[in-house]
Amino acid sequence: MNTFEWMGLSEALLKAITEMGYKEPTPVQQEAIPLLLQEDTDIISLAQTGTGKTAAFGLPLLSKIKENSGVPQALILSPTRELCIQIAGELEKFSKYQKSKIVAVYGGANMSTQIKQIKAGADVLVATPGRLMDLMERGVIQLNDIKIVVLDEADEMLSMGFKEDIDAILSQTPEDRHTWLFSATMPEDIKRISKSYMRNPKYISVAGGGQLNENIQHIYHLIDGRDRIKVLTRVLDFYPDIYAIVFCQTKIETQQVADKLIDHGYPAGSLHGDMSQAQREQVMNAFRKKAATILVATDVAARGIDVEDVTHVIHYHLPDDLESFTHRSGRTARAGKKGTSIALVSKNELHRLRTLEKIIKRKIQYAKVPSGMEVCTNQMQYLINRITTEEVNPLVIEEFRPMLDEMLEKFHPRELIEKIFSMEFNRLLEMYRNAPDLNVSPEKGGKSGESPYSTSGIRRWYINIGTKDGMYWQDVKDLLKEKGGLGRDEISGVETLSSFSTFKCSEEAAYKIQKAIQGYSLQGRKIFIKEDSYKKDALRKNPGTGREESPAIKRTRKKVSLKS
């Protein structure tokens, strides 16, 4: 039978998790808990976030340690402060009736307070690698008595650059300790850790481990990059009860998007690396309590977020890799629930979407951006459902009965309902009555990223501006058009990466841009363009083309030295 009682947990743990609302174990809990209770073994578990991993390792861990021993017997490493706090909180609830001492140590919080907690005695340490290393170097923490090390979201820790810290920490633990590794994906560094620090690990892989969660519906909207914020607000309005995380690429963009949403009246908050720990906790508390129902976050800041009931994940831009897409999407459809992942994709990003589909071997469904009337219809239906399912409190109604009777004498019930709906929808109807169609056809203007005009003499060029400057493809395109005095179709195929962008235009247009940006600087850095190196290398390898370089090309091959 798949029950917690069947697994062999103590009465104290069973009582605690029953009070917490645990009923049936999730797949990873069914696999991991009995194995870890019955055997002293190392394990590697491939499972998505939101599958119940904390209980999968937390309950067996608490079963294997001694209470109030005075020294840390178990160590749990997590990639972020948020996840560290959440794991410690869950373990404290699990150990309500067994009184194990759980101490969380993480950066951004008062170290003196954490040192006092450790010296008062800790059975289990939950830590981020950086803060743990600091405390070890100060001699505050010794890991001589550690029996179990848990590496939670190990792939995330490695991608965040904690490889050397993890090596240093594991080297200070006893050789006979057991290592429990939990990860959503299996990169090469995870395999290296398993070879270096684990002994004959048992493997657990639940459905969705390292792959996309089947409970998530994946869709994308094809849009004009200039309409990105309009599409986002349209989507938010289309789902009246949305509880969403919006993922952005940079800290600057994250704050900008959150500010725009707040300015438009949406209950939004931002989460990124430039915020203090106090600010982050304030935002997360508001999001958990649903005082803010939209969280705009960077990938790094959102790592480790464990919030139930998130209905939607929205990719404001597609991420650069499959792991980020998997971790982002995994913030919804947690603990067996359904969720939706929506990607806002411009024509210039379509090729990245197709590459992603090939990697995951699954089609991401195209869906049209909702029309204005579809938004209004959805909102109207939502209000109707709320009214018809609302339970009436007779005591409250009776107190105001004379006032309600007076209203019903003045107005027909139908007229009264129409007034209520008008009150709710006048603003929305006004906003969306003549709302534009925000969809883009893949065929509009020819192939993705190409101009419908003649491409004779069109080449690809390089400019040293990228997303780290807060510039995306549409920003770069607008800048080039403005500086070069070019028409809307003279620049095409803009691709923006972290530190540079590439684009297509004619030799004549490139020369205009080159002349115009002389003396132009961005954030103190001189900007230049040149022909894309890939194209140059191709020409050099094929000199037999017989094409002579034009003066414009020769000039633009040289980096332009700009004066501020």
Helices and strands as residue ranges (DSSP letters): H 4-7, H 11-19, H 27-38, E 43-46, H 53-64, E 74-77, H 81-94, E 102-105, H 111-119, E 124-127, H 129-137, E 148-151, H 154-159, H 163-171, E 178-183, H 188-197, E 202-205, E 216-223, G 225-227, H 228-238, E 244-248, H 251-263, E 268-271, H 277-288, E 294-298, H 299-302, E 312-315, H 322-329, G 334-336, E 339-346, G 347-349, H 350-360, E 365-366, H 372-389, H 394-399, H 401-410, H 413-432, E 458-463, G 467-469, H 473-484, E 492-496, E 501-506, H 507-516, E 521-522, E 525-526, E 529-531, H 533-541, G 543-545, H 551-557
